[in-house]
Amino acid sequence: MRKLDLVVHMATKLNRSHLLLGKHNYLLPVLGRTETDIQASGAQSVTVEDSMSMVHASRGSLTPPRRT
């Protein structure tokens, strides 16, 4: 990974793989499926696929950690 020109991580929390840096690095914070996502337009849903290949809307119920 250290030889890559660009490394992009999308993560709900930091982990050791984020320390393996390339020449240019981006760490994009994302919400987990269980966390609430409130936007100006209202509460947002995500789609999840269950073990029977059925797709359902899911809204989180947990408060996301503060991102500073």
ChimeraX attribute file (.defattr): number of C-alpha atoms within 10 A of each C-alpha:
attribute: neighborCount
match mode: 1-to-1
recipient: residues
	/A:1	11
	/A:2	12
	/A:3	10
	/A:4	11
	/A:5	11
	/A:6	13
	/A:7	17
	/A:8	13
	/A:9	14
	/A:10	13
	/A:11	14
	/A:12	14
	/A:13	11
	/A:14	12
	/A:15	8
	/A:16	6
	/A:17	9
	/A:18	15
	/A:19	10
	/A:20	11
	/A:21	17
	/A:22	15
	/A:23	11
	/A:24	11
	/A:25	16
	/A:26	13
	/A:27	12
	/A:28	11
	/A:29	13
	/A:30	14
	/A:31	16
	/A:32	15
	/A:33	17
	/A:34	14
	/A:35	15
	/A:36	18
	/A:37	19
	/A:38	10
	/A:39	8
	/A:40	6
	/A:41	6
	/A:42	8
	/A:43	11
	/A:44	14
	/A:45	15
	/A:46	13
	/A:47	12
	/A:48	12
	/A:49	11
	/A:50	9
	/A:51	6
	/A:52	6
	/A:53	8
	/A:54	9
	/A:55	11
	/A:56	11
	/A:57	10
	/A:58	15
	/A:59	15
	/A:60	17
	/A:61	11
	/A:62	12
	/A:63	11
	/A:64	15
	/A:65	10
	/A:66	5
	/A:67	6
	/A:68	3
